[in-house]
Amino acid sequence: MMLNEDHIKVAQYLTCLPDKQWFIDKLNRSILIAKEYNDNR
């Protein structure tokens, strides 16, 4: 993959299980992003 490509995807890999609050925060952020995306369609 070339760095100048338009569709570069990034993933986050964890080496240990985070605490429950981390998952709650990620889920809530994802919900907000989905709502914003849906509202702007």
All heavy atoms as TSV, in Angstrom:
chain	resi	resn	atom	element	x	y	z
A	1	MET	N	N	0.849	-1.184	0.000
A	1	MET	CA	C	0.000	0.000	0.000
A	1	MET	C	C	0.890	1.241	0.000
A	1	MET	O	O	1.841	1.329	0.749
A	1	MET	CB	C	-0.901	-0.009	1.245
A	1	MET	CG	C	-1.734	1.237	1.363
A	1	MET	SD	S	-2.774	1.293	2.831
A	1	MET	CE	C	-3.903	-0.003	2.474
A	2	MET	N	N	0.538	2.181	-0.816
A	2	MET	CA	C	1.292	3.425	-0.899
A	2	MET	C	C	0.697	4.455	0.064
A	2	MET	O	O	-0.509	4.504	0.268
A	2	MET	CB	C	1.237	3.976	-2.322
A	2	MET	CG	C	1.788	3.007	-3.369
A	2	MET	SD	S	3.531	2.646	-3.109
A	2	MET	CE	C	4.242	4.193	-3.562
A	3	LEU	N	N	1.522	5.288	0.649
A	3	LEU	CA	C	1.055	6.283	1.612
A	3	LEU	C	C	0.209	7.368	0.963
A	3	LEU	O	O	-0.552	8.033	1.646
A	3	LEU	CB	C	2.239	6.904	2.346
A	3	LEU	CG	C	2.954	5.989	3.322
A	3	LEU	CD1	C	4.148	6.717	3.939
A	3	LEU	CD2	C	2.021	5.510	4.417
A	4	ASN	N	N	0.301	7.550	-0.319
A	4	ASN	CA	C	-0.468	8.600	-0.975
A	4	ASN	C	C	-1.836	8.099	-1.464
A	4	ASN	O	O	-2.536	8.813	-2.152
A	4	ASN	CB	C	0.323	9.213	-2.122
A	4	ASN	CG	C	0.683	8.203	-3.201
A	4	ASN	OD1	O	0.421	7.029	-3.056
A	4	ASN	ND2	N	1.315	8.676	-4.250
A	5	GLU	N	N	-2.212	6.879	-1.120
A	5	GLU	CA	C	-3.519	6.363	-1.507
A	5	GLU	C	C	-4.615	7.064	-0.709
A	5	GLU	O	O	-4.407	7.467	0.431
A	5	GLU	CB	C	-3.593	4.853	-1.279
A	5	GLU	CG	C	-2.739	4.070	-2.251
A	5	GLU	CD	C	-2.912	2.575	-2.075
A	5	GLU	OE1	O	-3.932	2.152	-1.510
A	5	GLU	OE2	O	-2.025	1.835	-2.500
A	6	ASP	N	N	-5.809	7.189	-1.319
A	6	ASP	CA	C	-6.916	7.897	-0.678
A	6	ASP	C	C	-7.605	7.104	0.427
A	6	ASP	O	O	-8.152	7.673	1.350
A	6	ASP	CB	C	-7.971	8.285	-1.717
A	6	ASP	CG	C	-7.463	9.354	-2.666
A	6	ASP	OD1	O	-6.567	10.121	-2.263
A	6	ASP	OD2	O	-7.967	9.411	-3.800
A	7	HIS	N	N	-7.598	5.805	0.338
A	7	HIS	CA	C	-8.399	4.989	1.257
A	7	HIS	C	C	-7.527	4.165	2.199
A	7	HIS	O	O	-7.628	2.950	2.266
A	7	HIS	CB	C	-9.336	4.074	0.464
A	7	HIS	CG	C	-10.255	4.843	-0.427
A	7	HIS	ND1	N	-11.297	5.604	0.055
A	7	HIS	CD2	C	-10.274	4.994	-1.772
A	7	HIS	CE1	C	-11.921	6.174	-0.956
A	7	HIS	NE2	N	-11.322	5.826	-2.074
A	8	ILE	N	N	-6.687	4.825	2.965
A	8	ILE	CA	C	-5.851	4.145	3.943
A	8	ILE	C	C	-6.687	3.917	5.201
A	8	ILE	O	O	-7.321	4.826	5.708
A	8	ILE	CB	C	-4.583	4.969	4.264
A	8	ILE	CG1	C	-3.736	5.113	3.019
A	8	ILE	CG2	C	-3.807	4.324	5.401
A	8	ILE	CD1	C	-2.526	6.012	3.199
A	9	LYS	N	N	-6.699	2.700	5.688
A	9	LYS	CA	C	-7.462	2.358	6.886
A	9	LYS	C	C	-6.500	2.130	8.044
A	9	LYS	O	O	-5.407	1.622	7.872
A	9	LYS	CB	C	-8.298	1.114	6.636
A	9	LYS	CG	C	-9.313	1.322	5.524
A	9	LYS	CD	C	-10.203	0.126	5.405
A	9	LYS	CE	C	-11.081	0.117	4.222
A	9	LYS	NZ	N	-11.932	1.083	3.870
A	10	VAL	N	N	-6.938	2.506	9.240
A	10	VAL	CA	C	-6.111	2.364	10.430
A	10	VAL	C	C	-6.886	1.546	11.440
A	10	VAL	O	O	-8.083	1.749	11.639
A	10	VAL	CB	C	-5.758	3.753	11.025
A	10	VAL	CG1	C	-4.973	3.608	12.302
A	10	VAL	CG2	C	-5.008	4.593	10.011
A	11	ALA	N	N	-6.216	0.620	12.084
A	11	ALA	CA	C	-6.839	-0.198	13.117
A	11	ALA	C	C	-6.078	-0.011	14.423
A	11	ALA	O	O	-4.903	0.338	14.428
A	11	ALA	CB	C	-6.834	-1.664	12.715
A	12	GLN	N	N	-6.783	-0.250	15.503
A	12	GLN	CA	C	-6.143	-0.177	16.810
A	12	GLN	C	C	-6.135	-1.581	17.399
A	12	GLN	O	O	-7.183	-2.220	17.502
A	12	GLN	CB	C	-6.916	0.777	17.722
A	12	GLN	CG	C	-6.326	0.905	19.100
A	12	GLN	CD	C	-7.105	1.865	19.979
A	12	GLN	OE1	O	-8.192	2.285	19.641
A	12	GLN	NE2	N	-6.561	2.200	21.112
A	13	TYR	N	N	-4.955	-2.069	17.746
A	13	TYR	CA	C	-4.816	-3.392	18.329
A	13	TYR	C	C	-4.389	-3.244	19.787
A	13	TYR	O	O	-3.483	-2.498	20.095
A	13	TYR	CB	C	-3.788	-4.214	17.557
A	13	TYR	CG	C	-4.214	-4.483	16.145
A	13	TYR	CD1	C	-3.797	-3.669	15.099
A	13	TYR	CD2	C	-5.067	-5.543	15.853
A	13	TYR	CE1	C	-4.202	-3.908	13.792
A	13	TYR	CE2	C	-5.481	-5.793	14.556
A	13	TYR	CZ	C	-5.044	-4.971	13.534
A	13	TYR	OH	O	-5.459	-5.215	12.255
A	14	LEU	N	N	-5.054	-3.955	20.655
A	14	LEU	CA	C	-4.763	-3.883	22.081
A	14	LEU	C	C	-4.059	-5.164	22.520
A	14	LEU	O	O	-4.427	-6.253	22.079
A	14	LEU	CB	C	-6.059	-3.695	22.877
A	14	LEU	CG	C	-6.911	-2.499	22.455
A	14	LEU	CD1	C	-8.238	-2.498	23.194
A	14	LEU	CD2	C	-6.172	-1.206	22.705
A	15	THR	N	N	-3.082	-5.029	23.393
A	15	THR	CA	C	-2.367	-6.210	23.877
A	15	THR	C	C	-2.916	-6.713	25.198
A	15	THR	O	O	-2.530	-7.786	25.658
A	15	THR	CB	C	-0.871	-5.907	24.026
A	15	THR	OG1	O	-0.716	-4.789	24.911
A	15	THR	CG2	C	-0.253	-5.564	22.670
A	16	CYS	N	N	-3.798	-5.928	25.823
A	16	CYS	CA	C	-4.458	-6.378	27.048
A	16	CYS	C	C	-5.877	-5.817	27.049
A	16	CYS	O	O	-6.167	-4.832	26.383
A	16	CYS	CB	C	-3.700	-5.945	28.291
A	16	CYS	SG	S	-3.540	-4.166	28.469
A	17	LEU	N	N	-6.743	-6.464	27.771
A	17	LEU	CA	C	-8.144	-6.063	27.809
A	17	LEU	C	C	-8.305	-4.783	28.621
A	17	LEU	O	O	-7.913	-4.730	29.791
A	17	LEU	CB	C	-8.983	-7.189	28.415
A	17	LEU	CG	C	-10.481	-7.066	28.291
A	17	LEU	CD1	C	-10.901	-7.031	26.825
A	17	LEU	CD2	C	-11.169	-8.220	28.995
A	18	PRO	N	N	-8.875	-3.723	28.027
A	18	PRO	CA	C	-9.076	-2.477	28.774
A	18	PRO	C	C	-10.236	-2.618	29.765
A	18	PRO	O	O	-10.997	-3.587	29.723
A	18	PRO	CB	C	-9.409	-1.451	27.697
A	18	PRO	CG	C	-9.749	-2.210	26.480
A	18	PRO	CD	C	-9.257	-3.601	26.628
A	19	ASP	N	N	-10.378	-1.617	30.606
A	19	ASP	CA	C	-11.464	-1.666	31.582
A	19	ASP	C	C	-12.814	-1.403	30.916
A	19	ASP	O	O	-12.889	-0.981	29.756
A	19	ASP	CB	C	-11.215	-0.679	32.725
A	19	ASP	CG	C	-11.198	0.773	32.277
A	19	ASP	OD1	O	-11.143	1.033	31.060
A	19	ASP	OD2	O	-11.252	1.649	33.142
A	20	LYS	N	N	-13.857	-1.672	31.646
A	20	LYS	CA	C	-15.224	-1.573	31.127
A	20	LYS	C	C	-15.541	-0.169	30.626
A	20	LYS	O	O	-16.209	-0.007	29.606
A	20	LYS	CB	C	-16.197	-1.983	32.229
A	20	LYS	CG	C	-17.640	-2.008	31.817
A	20	LYS	CD	C	-18.512	-2.468	32.977
A	20	LYS	CE	C	-19.970	-2.437	32.631
A	20	LYS	NZ	N	-20.808	-2.878	33.745
A	21	GLN	N	N	-15.060	0.860	31.306
A	21	GLN	CA	C	-15.349	2.243	30.925
A	21	GLN	C	C	-14.806	2.564	29.539
A	21	GLN	O	O	-15.410	3.316	28.789
A	21	GLN	CB	C	-14.789	3.219	31.968
A	21	GLN	CG	C	-15.234	4.644	31.745
A	21	GLN	CD	C	-16.749	4.801	31.809
A	21	GLN	OE1	O	-17.397	4.286	32.719
A	21	GLN	NE2	N	-17.325	5.515	30.866
A	22	TRP	N	N	-13.678	1.983	29.178
A	22	TRP	CA	C	-13.103	2.199	27.851
A	22	TRP	C	C	-14.084	1.744	26.771
A	22	TRP	O	O	-14.308	2.440	25.792
A	22	TRP	CB	C	-11.782	1.448	27.731
A	22	TRP	CG	C	-11.076	1.657	26.430
A	22	TRP	CD1	C	-10.203	2.659	26.124
A	22	TRP	CD2	C	-11.189	0.849	25.246
A	22	TRP	NE1	N	-9.757	2.519	24.835
A	22	TRP	CE2	C	-10.344	1.411	24.268
A	22	TRP	CE3	C	-11.910	-0.286	24.922
A	22	TRP	CZ2	C	-10.214	0.870	23.000
A	22	TRP	CZ3	C	-11.781	-0.824	23.659
A	22	TRP	CH2	C	-10.937	-0.246	22.710
A	23	PHE	N	N	-14.697	0.555	26.977
A	23	PHE	CA	C	-15.668	0.043	26.019
A	23	PHE	C	C	-16.913	0.932	25.968
A	23	PHE	O	O	-17.445	1.204	24.895
A	23	PHE	CB	C	-16.083	-1.390	26.377
A	23	PHE	CG	C	-15.017	-2.401	26.100
A	23	PHE	CD1	C	-14.257	-2.924	27.130
A	23	PHE	CD2	C	-14.771	-2.832	24.807
A	23	PHE	CE1	C	-13.279	-3.860	26.879
A	23	PHE	CE2	C	-13.783	-3.765	24.545
A	23	PHE	CZ	C	-13.036	-4.288	25.580
A	24	ILE	N	N	-17.362	1.384	27.111
A	24	ILE	CA	C	-18.534	2.265	27.166
A	24	ILE	C	C	-18.256	3.558	26.404
A	24	ILE	O	O	-19.080	4.012	25.610
A	24	ILE	CB	C	-18.928	2.543	28.632
A	24	ILE	CG1	C	-19.433	1.259	29.298
A	24	ILE	CG2	C	-19.967	3.654	28.727
A	24	ILE	CD1	C	-19.605	1.362	30.805
A	25	ASP	N	N	-17.090	4.142	26.624
A	25	ASP	CA	C	-16.723	5.384	25.938
A	25	ASP	C	C	-16.638	5.184	24.425
A	25	ASP	O	O	-17.131	6.015	23.651
A	25	ASP	CB	C	-15.390	5.917	26.467
A	25	ASP	CG	C	-15.469	6.373	27.920
A	25	ASP	OD1	O	-16.592	6.589	28.424
A	25	ASP	OD2	O	-14.390	6.494	28.541
A	26	LYS	N	N	-16.018	4.092	23.999
A	26	LYS	CA	C	-15.902	3.809	22.567
A	26	LYS	C	C	-17.279	3.613	21.935
A	26	LYS	O	O	-17.547	4.115	20.839
A	26	LYS	CB	C	-15.059	2.547	22.330
A	26	LYS	CG	C	-13.591	2.739	22.512
A	26	LYS	CD	C	-13.001	3.449	21.331
A	26	LYS	CE	C	-11.492	3.404	21.381
A	26	LYS	NZ	N	-10.895	4.097	20.255
A	27	LEU	N	N	-18.149	2.876	22.616
A	27	LEU	CA	C	-19.494	2.628	22.094
A	27	LEU	C	C	-20.278	3.927	21.992
A	27	LEU	O	O	-20.914	4.202	20.965
A	27	LEU	CB	C	-20.230	1.625	22.975
A	27	LEU	CG	C	-21.659	1.289	22.569
A	27	LEU	CD1	C	-21.704	0.714	21.159
A	27	LEU	CD2	C	-22.283	0.329	23.552
A	28	ASN	N	N	-20.237	4.748	23.034
A	28	ASN	CA	C	-20.964	6.016	23.009
A	28	ASN	C	C	-20.443	6.937	21.906
A	28	ASN	O	O	-21.230	7.601	21.223
A	28	ASN	CB	C	-20.886	6.708	24.371
A	28	ASN	CG	C	-21.746	6.031	25.406
A	28	ASN	OD1	O	-22.756	5.411	25.084
A	28	ASN	ND2	N	-21.359	6.135	26.662
A	29	ARG	N	N	-19.134	6.965	21.709
A	29	ARG	CA	C	-18.561	7.791	20.639
A	29	ARG	C	C	-19.007	7.281	19.268
A	29	ARG	O	O	-19.339	8.065	18.384
A	29	ARG	CB	C	-17.025	7.793	20.750
A	29	ARG	CG	C	-16.360	8.615	19.704
A	29	ARG	CD	C	-16.558	10.108	19.960
A	29	ARG	NE	N	-15.951	10.854	18.881
A	29	ARG	CZ	C	-16.561	11.836	18.219
A	29	ARG	NH1	N	-17.758	12.234	18.554
A	29	ARG	NH2	N	-15.950	12.458	17.242
A	30	SER	N	N	-19.029	5.973	19.097
A	30	SER	CA	C	-19.472	5.389	17.834
A	30	SER	C	C	-20.929	5.713	17.549
A	30	SER	O	O	-21.307	5.982	16.406
A	30	SER	CB	C	-19.273	3.873	17.848
A	30	SER	OG	O	-17.907	3.562	17.954
A	31	ILE	N	N	-21.756	5.686	18.578
A	31	ILE	CA	C	-23.176	6.023	18.422
A	31	ILE	C	C	-23.325	7.479	17.994
A	31	ILE	O	O	-24.110	7.791	17.093
A	31	ILE	CB	C	-23.953	5.729	19.718
A	31	ILE	CG1	C	-24.018	4.213	19.951
A	31	ILE	CG2	C	-25.344	6.339	19.681
A	31	ILE	CD1	C	-24.542	3.821	21.316
A	32	LEU	N	N	-22.570	8.384	18.615
A	32	LEU	CA	C	-22.636	9.796	18.243
A	32	LEU	C	C	-22.206	10.016	16.797
A	32	LEU	O	O	-22.840	10.775	16.059
A	32	LEU	CB	C	-21.754	10.629	19.178
A	32	LEU	CG	C	-22.277	10.855	20.588
A	32	LEU	CD1	C	-21.221	11.595	21.416
A	32	LEU	CD2	C	-23.573	11.636	20.567
A	33	ILE	N	N	-21.141	9.350	16.387
A	33	ILE	CA	C	-20.665	9.481	15.008
A	33	ILE	C	C	-21.718	8.971	14.036
A	33	ILE	O	O	-21.994	9.596	13.007
A	33	ILE	CB	C	-19.334	8.728	14.823
A	33	ILE	CG1	C	-18.222	9.461	15.592
A	33	ILE	CG2	C	-18.972	8.579	13.353
A	33	ILE	CD1	C	-16.923	8.687	15.692
A	34	ALA	N	N	-22.350	7.837	14.349
A	34	ALA	CA	C	-23.384	7.277	13.476
A	34	ALA	C	C	-24.588	8.209	13.384
A	34	ALA	O	O	-25.148	8.401	12.298
A	34	ALA	CB	C	-23.812	5.905	13.982
A	35	LYS	N	N	-24.985	8.812	14.500
A	35	LYS	CA	C	-26.116	9.748	14.489
A	35	LYS	C	C	-25.788	10.981	13.650
A	35	LYS	O	O	-26.624	11.450	12.878
A	35	LYS	CB	C	-26.483	10.151	15.910
A	35	LYS	CG	C	-27.234	9.092	16.662
A	35	LYS	CD	C	-27.586	9.560	18.064
A	35	LYS	CE	C	-28.357	8.486	18.808
A	35	LYS	NZ	N	-28.657	8.901	20.198
A	36	GLU	N	N	-24.580	11.524	13.802
A	36	GLU	CA	C	-24.176	12.694	13.022
A	36	GLU	C	C	-24.162	12.354	11.535
A	36	GLU	O	O	-24.604	13.147	10.711
A	36	GLU	CB	C	-22.811	13.176	13.469
A	36	GLU	CG	C	-22.810	13.835	14.829
A	36	GLU	CD	C	-21.411	14.194	15.307
A	36	GLU	OE1	O	-20.428	14.035	14.532
A	36	GLU	OE2	O	-21.296	14.617	16.464
A	37	TYR	N	N	-23.637	11.186	11.206
A	37	TYR	CA	C	-23.580	10.762	9.818
A	37	TYR	C	C	-24.999	10.641	9.244
A	37	TYR	O	O	-25.277	11.095	8.153
A	37	TYR	CB	C	-22.853	9.421	9.702
A	37	TYR	CG	C	-22.878	8.845	8.312
A	37	TYR	CD1	C	-22.003	9.323	7.337
A	37	TYR	CD2	C	-23.771	7.839	7.963
A	37	TYR	CE1	C	-22.013	8.805	6.050
A	37	TYR	CE2	C	-23.789	7.328	6.673
A	37	TYR	CZ	C	-22.912	7.802	5.724
A	37	TYR	OH	O	-22.949	7.290	4.456
A	38	ASN	N	N	-25.896	10.040	10.011
A	38	ASN	CA	C	-27.270	9.839	9.581
A	38	ASN	C	C	-27.999	11.176	9.416
A	38	ASN	O	O	-28.776	11.363	8.478
A	38	ASN	CB	C	-28.028	8.932	10.552
A	38	ASN	CG	C	-29.327	8.442	9.985
A	38	ASN	OD1	O	-29.429	8.155	8.802
A	38	ASN	ND2	N	-30.328	8.326	10.834
A	39	ASP	N	N	-27.752	12.108	10.316
A	39	ASP	CA	C	-28.396	13.428	10.247
A	39	ASP	C	C	-27.924	14.235	9.038
A	39	ASP	O	O	-28.661	15.052	8.511
A	39	ASP	CB	C	-28.117	14.229	11.522
A	39	ASP	CG	C	-28.856	13.675	12.720
A	39	ASP	OD1	O	-29.777	12.857	12.550
A	39	ASP	OD2	O	-28.479	14.038	13.864
A	40	ASN	N	N	-26.696	14.002	8.605
A	40	ASN	CA	C	-26.114	14.762	7.490
A	40	ASN	C	C	-26.371	14.123	6.130
A	40	ASN	O	O	-25.912	14.640	5.122
A	40	ASN	CB	C	-24.611	14.950	7.698
A	40	ASN	CG	C	-24.329	15.873	8.854
A	40	ASN	OD1	O	-25.088	16.797	9.127
A	40	ASN	ND2	N	-23.248	15.616	9.562
A	41	ARG	N	N	-27.072	13.032	6.094
A	41	ARG	CA	C	-27.354	12.352	4.823
A	41	ARG	C	C	-28.509	12.981	4.128
A	41	ARG	O	O	-29.384	13.537	4.492
A	41	ARG	CB	C	-27.657	10.880	5.044
A	41	ARG	CG	C	-26.364	10.129	5.369
A	41	ARG	CD	C	-26.572	8.687	5.478
A	41	ARG	NE	N	-26.735	8.194	4.114
A	41	ARG	CZ	C	-27.258	7.022	3.813
A	41	ARG	NH1	N	-27.656	6.229	4.750
A	41	ARG	NH2	N	-27.361	6.630	2.574
